[in-house]
C-alpha cells in the first residue's frame, strides 16, 4: 500500500472538515439526519480501520515473501550462506567479525571469493587461485600458501555476494536469548505499525464522510 497517498487523503479530508461542518450547521439537519450522520461516522471509522489493517497485513506478507526469496539461508532451502569471519587470513579484504553473504553459483572461476566446506574446520571463505582437475585451489588473501584441502564443486557453499563489516559480531550477539526476544518484538511492532493510524485522525476522517452523507441525505446545505 502507498501510505503516503493514504496520509495525503487523510490530510485533505481534515482540511475540508471545517467547511463541511459549517455546511452541516447551516443545513439545520433534523434529528433523523443527525442520527444517520453519527451512524455513518462510526461505520466509516470501522471501515477505514479494517482497510488499513488489511493493507498492512498484505504488505507485510508480500514483503516477507520477497525477503525470504532473496535472503533465505541455505540450511532452509535458500541459496544464501551466512559466514562470520573469525580469523585474519582474508585481510585486508575481510576482518574478523565481518559478515559474509554467499550465493550458490553455477560455476566458479579463478579470482572468485567463495566459501567451501572443509571436513575438519567447517566453512572457509578464501579466494580461488587455481584448479587441478575437478578440484579447486584456495588461498587466503593474507596467506602465502595454498589451503591444504582442495574441494570439489559440490563442496562449495557459494560465491561472495556481499559482506557487512563488523556485522558478524552483532549477529553472534543477537543469538543470545534476550537480544533475540527483543529483536523479535521489534520486528512484530514494525509489521503492525503501518495499520496504527492515530485514533483522532480516524475519527476526524470518519466524521467528514458522515457529514457528507448527511448533507446529501438532507438535500444539500440551505
N, C-alpha and C positions, 0 to 999 in steps of 0.2 A: 504494500500500500504506500502511496505517496503521502507521507504525513505532513509535508509542507503544504500540499494542496488542502488537506483536511484543516490545518490550522488557519490557512488563509480564508477558507469558507467560514469557519467559526468567527474569525475576526470581522469579516464583512457582516455577518449576521448580528454581531454585537454592536457594530457601528450603526446598523439600521434599526436597532431595538428602540432607541428613544423616539424616533419618528413614528414607528409603528404603534408604540404605546400611546402616543399623543392621538393617533388616529382612532385607536380603540376608545380613548376617553371621549373624543368628540362624537363618536358614534352612538353614545348612550345605549350601550348594549343592554338588552333585557336580561333578567335573571337566568333564563334558559340558555342564552348565548354565553353568559359568563361561566356557567357550569360546563358548557361544551368547551370553552376556552381552557378551563382548568384540566378537564379530561384530556384534551389534545396535548396540553403541556406534559402531563405525566406519560402519555403514550409516546410522544416524540422523544422524551428523555430515555425511556426504556429502549426504544428502537435504536437510538444513537449509541447507547452503551452496548447493546447486543452487536451492532455492526462493527464497532471498534474492537470488541473482543474477537469477533470472527476474523477480521482482517489481521489482527495481531497474531492470532494462532496460525493463520495461513502463512503469514510472512515468516514466522518462526519455523514452521515445518519446512518451507521451501529453502530457507537459509540453512537449516540443519542438514537437509539432504545434500545441498550443494557443498557445504563444508565437509561433510563426510566423504563425498565422492572425491574431493580434492586432497584431503589430508588423512584419509583412513589409514591406520597403521597396517603394516604387512601382517602382523600377528592376527588381525581380524579380517583378513581377506583383501585389504587395500594394497596399494602399490608404494607406500611411503615408509621408509625406515627412519627411525629417530636414534641418533647416536650421540652420546655425551663424550666429548674428548677428555681423556684423563691423563695423558702424558704430553711430552714436548716434541714427539717425533715429527709432527707436521708443522712446527713453527718455521717461518712466520705466517704461514697460511692460516693455521688454526692454533689456538692456545688452549691450555687446559681450562675446562669449564664451558667451552663453546658448545653449542648445539648444532649438529649437522643433520640435515634432512636429505635423504637419498630417494631416488625413484628407480624402480626396475626399468631396465633398458633392454632393447632387442639386441644391441651389440655394444661392445666396449672397445675403445681404441687406446693406443699408447698416448699418454698425456692426460687421460681422464683420471680424476679423483673418484675413487669408488670404495665401497665397503665390501669386505668379504668375510666369510665365516671361518675363523681359524679353529681347528678341532680342539685346541687346548685353552686358548685365551678368549674365545668368543669373537665378537665383531671387531674388525680392524679397518680403519679408514686411512688408506695410503694412496699413492699415485701409481698408476700402471706405467712401467718403464720398459716393458718388452713382453714377448711371447715365446714360448718354447712348445711347439706343437699345439695341443689343446689347453695348455696351462698358461696362466698369466704371471708375470713377474711384477712384484710390487716393491716400492721403497718409500719411506717417509721423506718428506722434503728436507728434514733436518738430519737425516741419516746419510752416512757414506757407504752403506752396504744394502744389499737387496734382502728382502724378507726371506727367511729360510723356507717358509711354506709357500707353495705355488698352486693356487686354487684353480679349479676348472670354472667354466662359466656358470654351471649350475650352483656353484658355491658363492657366487657374487650376489650380494644383497641389494645392490643398486648403485647408480651413478650419482655424484653430487648434484643436488637440486639447488639448495642454497643453505647458508648457515647463519646463525644468530649468535653474535659474540656474547659470552657470559650467560646465555640463556640456559645452558645445561645445569649450572649450579642452582638456578631458580627452579628448574624442573625437578631436580632431585629433592629440593626443599619442599615443594608442593606435594610430594608423595607422602609426606607425614600426615597423620590423621587430621590434626586441627587445621592446617592450611588447606588441605583438600576439602574439608567440610565448608570452610569459608568461601573457597572458590566456587563450589557447587551452589551455595546460596546466592552468591553474586551473579552467577550465570542465570539462575532461575529468575532473579529480580530483573535482570536485563531483558529477558524474554517477555515478561509481563508488563514492563514499563510502558511500551507504546500504547497499551489499552487504558492506561491510567490518566485519562483526561481529567483535569480538576473538576470537582463536582459543581462548583459555582458556575463554570463556563458551560457545563452541560445544561444546568437549569436555565441559564440565560438564553442559550440557543433554542431549547425546547419552548421557552416562553414566546420567542419570536414566531416559531412555527404555529403555536397555538393561537397567537394573536392574529396572524394572517388568516387562518382558517375561520376564526370567529368573525373577522371583518367580512370575509366572503359570505359566510352564512347569514349575516345581517343585511346583506345587500350593499356593503361598502360604507365608507365613512360619510357622515352627513355634514 
